């Protein structure tokens, strides 16, 4: 069963799949890779709910400072590469995207400074390190459930929960 998916999200998911299809047949993919990265990163932004799917988590530093931003937990470029892999293997289709959008574009509230550090750190990490929250382990004392968030979302992973204080 899908989460509530808006018509707008579904529209961009369909366009994303069409773009993946075009990407796979691009015989000059390596030459066009930067363009494809931008294209697919933009689709990830557009299939999210606003800024992303809120996990309900906030870093201790962001909570204490009261100055925070929504940080995309996973690198959108590295996530788009993973999605392209899944598409090439025949795993990813519209139903898969609708079932997994909350796991693709989760957000955690961080300070703006942490957001910048996380962006720099992920540049030197592979997708699995990011999925295991190695980047967060480097920049925060830990995570807490955001008291202003009414519910704790199901898109938190065991690796996120391991950082809970």
C-alpha positions in Angstrom: 0.0 0.0 0.0 1.3 3.4 -1.0 1.7 6.4 1.3 -0.5 9.3 0.3 1.0 10.3 -3.0 -0.2 13.6 -4.5 -1.0 13.9 -8.2 2.0 16.3 -8.5 4.3 13.7 -7.0 3.0 11.0 -9.3 3.4 13.3 -12.3 7.1 13.8 -11.4 7.6 10.1 -10.7 6.4 9.2 -14.1 8.7 11.9 -15.7 11.6 10.6 -13.6 11.0 7.0 -14.9 10.9 8.4 -18.5 14.2 10.2 -17.9 15.8 7.0 -16.5 14.7 5.2 -19.7 16.3 8.0 -21.8 19.4 7.9 -19.7 19.9 4.2 -20.2 19.9 4.5 -23.9 22.2 7.5 -24.0 25.3 6.2 -25.8 27.3 9.2 -24.6 26.2 8.8 -20.9 29.7 9.4 -19.5 30.0 12.6 -21.5 26.5 13.7 -20.4 26.8 12.4 -16.8 26.8 15.9 -15.1 23.6 16.8 -17.0 22.0 13.5 -16.1 23.0 14.0 -12.4 21.3 17.4 -12.4 18.2 16.1 -14.2 17.8 13.2 -11.8 18.6 15.2 -8.6 15.9 17.7 -9.7 13.4 14.8 -10.0 14.2 13.7 -6.5 13.4 17.1 -5.2 10.2 17.2 -7.1 8.9 13.8 -6.0 9.4 14.8 -2.3 6.7 16.4 -0.2 7.9 20.0 -0.2 11.5 19.8 1.0 11.5 16.0 1.6 9.8 13.4 3.7 10.4 14.6 7.3 11.6 11.8 9.6 10.6 13.7 12.7 14.3 13.8 13.8 16.4 16.8 14.7 20.0 17.0 15.7 20.7 18.0 19.3 22.6 21.1 18.1 19.7 22.3 15.9 17.3 21.7 18.7 19.4 23.7 21.2 20.1 26.5 18.8 16.5 26.8 17.5 18.2 27.6 14.2 17.5 24.7 11.7 17.0 23.7 8.2 15.7 20.6 6.5 18.7 18.5 5.4 18.3 15.7 2.8 19.8 12.8 4.6 21.1 11.0 1.5 23.1 12.6 -1.3 20.6 13.2 -4.1 23.3 12.6 -6.7 24.4 9.3 -5.1 20.8 8.3 -4.5 20.0 9.0 -8.2 22.9 6.7 -9.2 21.5 4.0 -7.0 18.1 4.5 -8.5 19.6 4.2 -12.0 21.2 0.9 -11.0 17.8 -0.4 -9.7 16.1 0.8 -12.9 18.7 -1.0 -15.1 18.1 -4.2 -13.1 14.4 -4.0 -13.7 13.6 -3.4 -10.0 12.3 0.2 -10.2 9.0 1.2 -11.7 6.2 3.6 -10.7 4.9 1.3 -8.0 8.3 0.9 -6.5 8.8 4.7 -6.4 5.4 5.3 -4.8 6.1 2.6 -2.2 9.6 3.9 -1.4 9.6 7.7 -1.8 9.8 8.3 1.9 13.0 6.2 2.1 14.5 7.9 -0.9 14.1 11.6 0.2 14.1 11.6 4.0 15.0 14.8 5.9 16.4 15.6 9.3 16.4 19.0 10.8 20.0 20.2 11.3 21.7 23.6 11.8 22.6 25.4 8.5 26.3 24.8 9.4 25.8 21.1 9.9 23.9 21.0 6.5 27.0 22.5 4.8 29.4 20.1 6.6 27.2 17.1 5.7 27.3 18.1 2.1 31.1 18.2 2.1 31.5 15.0 4.0 29.2 13.0 1.7 31.3 14.0 -1.3 34.0 11.5 0.0 31.6 8.7 0.9 30.0 5.9 -1.0 26.3 5.3 -0.9 26.5 2.6 1.7 28.4 4.8 4.1 25.7 7.4 3.7 22.9 4.9 4.2 24.7 3.8 7.5 24.7 7.5 8.6 28.5 7.8 8.8 28.2 11.4 7.8 25.9 12.2 10.7 28.2 10.4 13.2 30.9 13.0 12.2 28.8 16.2 12.8 26.4 15.7 15.6 26.3 14.6 19.2 23.1 12.7 18.3 19.5 12.9 17.2 16.3 13.4 19.1 12.6 13.2 18.1 11.6 16.8 17.2 9.1 17.8 19.9 7.3 20.1 17.5 6.7 17.2 15.1 3.3 15.6 15.9 4.3 12.0 14.9 7.3 9.9 14.3 7.5 8.8 10.8 8.0 5.3 9.5 10.8 6.4 7.2 13.4 6.4 10.0 15.9 3.6 9.5 17.7 1.5 12.1 20.9 3.5 11.4 19.1 6.8 12.1 17.6 5.3 15.3 21.1 4.2 16.4 21.9 8.0 16.7 19.0 8.7 19.0 19.9 10.0 22.4 
